[in-house]
C-alpha cells in the first residue's frame, strides 16, 4: 500500500501536479489524496482507475518495473559471484531502458548498479559522481549491503585499506546470504593481504572458497586457492603452498579456467619453489611454460635465477642472449639486468656497480605490497653486502629493512 502511494507521488510530481490540482481532476479532496500517498488509506479500485487515467499510467506497470530492476541487481551480483565478465553487457542493458527506469522509485538501484560497474572498471571519477547521488534506504538491507561492499572495494582499489576494511565489515554484518558473504570475505582477504594481516586473509579465503565450491563457482574457488597458496608461501608454509598449486593445476585440466590463468598458476608455483630454494623443481615446473610462452618476462626471470643458483651459467647466458628484449620492458628491465649481471659475475665478489643495480631494483619496488618480492630482492642485497664484507652499517640498515617488511612497518629506503 505504501509503495503504491510512493508511485503516485513520484509520477504526480514528475507531471508537475499539486495534490490540490490532481484532486480537482479526479474529484477527490487533496487531503484524502495525501492519505493515499502516505499509505494511510487504501484507494478503491475505481479511484485507482481514475488516477491512472488522469496520470496516464498503470500501477501494475510500476510494480513490473520494480521487479525488473530488482532482478537486474540480482543477476549482476550473481554474475560477480561466478566471476563472469559482464560489465559492458549490464551497461548496455541499463542504457537501453534508462528512460523507463529513471522515472521509477527503484531507479536508485540502477544508480547503485552503475556505481558498482564504475568501481570494478576503476573509473573512480564516474564512481564518485554516482556515489553522490546515492541515498540507499536503510530499510533496504539487500541494496545497502551491496553498496557498502563496493564502497569497500572502491577504497581498496584506492589503497585506503583501513576504510576498505571498515565498509566491508559493516556489509558483512547486514545480511547472512551465503553468496554475498563469500564475495565480501573474498574482498576482505585481499585487503588483509595488503596490510600483511595474513591470518585474517587466510581465514576469509578458506570461508569464501567453501561457498564457491558449494554453489559451483569453480573459477572463484580456483582464484581463492591461488591467493591462499600465495599467503601460505609468504609465511613460509612452502609445502602447503606447493600442494595447493599442484591441486589447482590438476583442476584446471578439467575446467575452463583459461590458458592465461593456467600459466599464472604455473609461474606462481615456480616462484614458491624458487623462494624455498628448490631450484631444480622450479625449473622442471617452468619448462612446459617456457616452451609455450618463451619470452614471458616473469618466467624468464625465474628460469634465469634457478639456472644461476644451480651454477648452470652457460644455460643462463643462452637465455639472456635470446631474451635481451626484456631490457625494453620498463617494469622488468632492471631485474633482468641485475640477474644477468649476477650470471656473468659467476662466483666473484659483487662490485659496487652490481650492488647499485640491486639497490635500484629494490627502491623501485619499495612501495609494493608484495611482501614475497620485496623479501627476495632485499635478500639479494643482504647477501651481496655479506660477501663484500666492507660496509657493516649498510648491512645493518638492510637487515632492519627486512625485519620491517616482515612486520609490515615503514622502514624502507629513503
N, C-alpha and C positions, 0 to 999 in steps of 0.2 A: 504494500500500500504506500509506504513512504517513498519507494523508488518511483512509482507512477507519479507521485506529486513532484518529485525532483525533475522527472522528464518534462512534466507540464511547465514547470517554472523555467527550465532551460530553454525550451522552444518558445515560450511566450516572450521571454526577454530577448531571444535571438530575433524575433519578429518585431521587436520594439513596442510591445503592447503592455500597458499597465494592467494591474488586476482590475481596476475600475473599468477600463475600456473593454477588456475581454468579457467582463461580467455583463456589460451593456449588450455586447454582441450575441451572447447566448442567454440573456435574460436571467442572470443569476447574480446575487449580490457579491461585491468584491470581498466581503468578509468571509462568505462561505467558500469562495474560490481559494482564499488564503488558507482555510482549513484543509481543503483538498491537497494543496501543495505541501502543507506541513505534515500531512498524513494523519490529521486529527479527525477527519471524516471521510468515509468512503463514498465516492460518487456513484450514482446509479449507472446502469449500462446505457440508459437513454442519455444521461448527462455526458458520459464519456464520448458517445457518438456525436453529440453536438460540438463538444470541444475539438474532437478530431476533424470534424467537417470545417470548422472555422479556422483552425490552425493548419489544416492540410496535411495531417499526419495520421499514422496508425500506431497506436500504443504498442500493439504486438510487434511491430517492426522494430521499435526501440529495444524491446526485450531480445529480439533476434540478433540485433547488432551487438548488444552487450555480450550475449553468448558467444558470438563470433570473435569479439575482441579477447574474451577470456580464453577461448580455445587457441587463439594465436599466441598468447603468452604461454599457455601450457605447452604448445608444440615447440616453441623456442627453447624453453627450459629443458624439455625432453631431448631436443637435438643437441644441446650442450652436454647433457648427461652422457650421450652416446658419441660425443666428440665429432659431430657431423659439421662439415664446412658449409654453413647455410646463411652466413651473414648477408650476402648480396641478395639471396633469394627472399629473405624476410624484408629487406628494404624495398624490394620491388613489390611485394605483396601489400605492404603498408601504403606505398605511394599510389598504387593502382586504386585504392579505396579511401584515400585520405579525405576527400570531400564528404563521404558517407560517415567516416569515423569522427571527424573533428567537431561535429555538432552534437556529439553524444556525451553523456555524463562520464562514460568509461574511457573517454579519449586520453585521460591522463595515463592509462595503462599503455597506450600507444607511444606516448612520450617516454614512458619507462622503458619500453622495448627499444626505442631508438637510442636512449641513453646507454643501455647495455651493449648495443651494437657498436656505438662510438667508442666505448671503453675498450672492447675487445679489439677494435681496429686501431687503438691507440690514437684516435682523433680526439685529443684532450680538449681542444678549444670548443669543438661541437658538443662534446660531452658536458662541459661546464655550462653551456647555453641551455641544454636540455635540463640539466640539474636545477637550474634557476627557475624553471617552470614547474618543477615537481613539488607537490604538496600531498604526499601519499597519506591517505586516511589511516589513522592509527588503528581503526577498527578492521581494516582490510589487511590482516596479518600476512596473507599469501603474497600480495604485492609488496608490502613493506619489507618482508624478508628478502625478496629478490632485490629490492633497491639497496638495502643495507649490505647485502653480499657483494653487489657490483660496485658499490661505493668503496668497499674494502679492496676489491680488485683494482679500482682506479688508484687508490693511494699506494698499493703495492707496486703498480707499474710506474708510479711517480717517485718511488723509493722512499716514501714516508711510511716506514714499516710499523711504527707504533700505532698510528691512526688506522692502518690497514687491519691490524690485529683487533683493535677496539671495535671497528664496524663488523668484522667477521664474527667475533664472539657474540655481539648483540644479535646478529642474524641467526646464529646458531641456537639462541635461546628462545626464538619466537615460535617456530612450528617443529614438530617431530615427524617429518616426512623423510623416509629413508634416502630417496634420491637427492633431495635438496640438501640434506645434511652431509651426504657423501661429497657433493660438489663444494660445500663450504669447508669440509675437512681437507679436501684436496688443495683449495686455495690457502687455507691456514698452514698446511705443510710447507708450501712454497715460501710463505712469509717467514715462518720459523727457521727454515733452512738459511735464509738470507741474513738472519740475525744470530746464526750459529746456535740456535736452541734445538739441537738435533734430536734430543729425546722426544720433545713435543712433535717435531716434524715426523719422526718415525711412527709415533702413536697415531697421528692423524692419517698418515699414508696407509697404515695397516687397516684402519677402520674403513677408509674410502675404498680400498681395494676389495674388501669383503662385500661391500654393497655393489660395486661394479660387477663383480662376478655373479652375485645373486640375481641381478637383472640383465645379465648377458651384455654388458658394456665392456667387451673384451679389449678394445683399443685403450680405453681409460685404465683398465686393470693392468695392461702391459706398461703403460706410461707410469702408473703408480709404482710398479715393480722397478722400473728403471730408476726412478727417483729414490726408491728405498735402497736399492743396491748402492747408489751413489752416496747416500747418507752412511750406510754401513762402512763403505770404503774410507770415508772421511774420518770415522772414529776407529779405524784400523781393524775392523772386523772383516778382514780380507776374504776369508773362506766363505763367509755368509754372502758377501757381495758377489763373489765368483759363482757360487751356486745359483743365486737369483738370475744373474746374467745368462748363465747357460740354460736355465729353465725358460727364460724369455726367448732365447734363440730357437729352442725346440718348439715352443708355442707358435712362434712366428711362421714356422713351416706350414702350419695348418690354418693360419688366419690371414686375412687380407690386411696385413699391418703396413704395407707399403715398403718398397725397396729402400727408401731413404731411412725409414725408422730401423730397418734391419741393420743397415750399415752403421747407424749411430750406436746401436747396441753392441755391434762387433767392436767398434772403436772404444766404447766405454769399457768393455771387458778387457781389452788390451791395455788401457790406461790403468785399470785397477791392478792387473798383473805386473805391469811395469813399475808402479809405485811400490809394490810389495817385493820388488827385486826378482821377480820370476820372469826373467827376460826371454828365455827360450820358449816358455809357454805363451808369452805375449806375441812373439814373432810367429809362432805356429798358428795362433788365432788370427793374426793380421794378414797372413799370406793370401787367403782367398779374396779378402777385401782389396789388397794391393793389385791383384790380377784384374779385378772388375773396375776399380777406380784408382789407377796407379798414381795419380797426381794430386790426390786429396791432401791438403796441407797437414791436417792433424795426423792422418795415417802415416804420411812420410816422416813427420817429426817423431812419432812413436817408434817407427821402424828404425830410423837413424839412431835414436837413443839406445835402443836394445842392442843393435849391432855394435855401437860404441862401447857399451858396458860389457859386452861379451868379448871385446877385443877383436871383432871382425872388421878391422879398419878398411881393408880393401873393398869389401862388400859395401860398406857405408860410403866410401868415396865414389863408387859407381852410382849409387842413388843420388848423391849430391850433384854429380855431373849431369844426370838426367833431369833433375828437378830444380835447376837453377832459377826457373821462372818464379819460384816461391819468393825470391828476393823482390819481386814486383808486388807481392801481396802485403798491403800496409799493416795488416793485423799480425801476420806471422813472420815477416821478413827478418826481424831482429832475433827471434827464436831460432830460425833456420841458420842465421849467421853464427849464433852462439854455438849451436850443436855441431855445425860444420867445422868451426874453429877448434872445438874440442877434439873432433875426429882427427884433424890434421896435426894437432899438437901431440897426439898419442898419449904417452905417459909423462910427458915433460911437465915441469913445474909451470903452472899458468902465469903468463906475464901480465903486466899491468893493463895492457890493451884488452886482453881476454877478460880479465876481471871487470873492466869497464863495460864491456858488452853485456856481461851477466847482470851487472847492477842496472844498466839501462833497460834491459828486459823486465827486470823486477819493478823498476819505477813506473814503467808503462802499465803494469798490472796491479799496482799497489792499491787502487781503489776498487778492484774487482771483489765480488763477494764469493768467488770460487776458492774456498779455503785450500782445497787439494792442489790447485795450480799454483797458488801463492807459496805453499809449503815446498812444492817441487823446486821452484826457482830460487827460493831463499836457501834451500839446502845446497844447491849448486854453489851459491856464493860462499856459504859457510865452509864447504869442503875445499874450495879454492883457497880461502884465507888460511885454513889449517895447513894445507900443503905449502903455501908461501911462507907461513910462519914468521912474518915480519911486521904485522900490524895487529897487535893484541886488542887495541881499543876498537878497531873496526870489527874484529871478530866478535867481541862482546856486544857491540851495537847490533849486529845482525842476529846474534843468538837471542837478544832481548826482543827483537822484531819477531822472530819465530815464535817465541812464547806469547807475544801479544796477539799474533794471528790465531794461535791455538786457543787463546782465551777470549778472542773477539774484542780485544782492546784496540785503541787507535794510536799505536806507537810506530807508525810507518815512516818511511824515509821522508825527510823534509827537504 
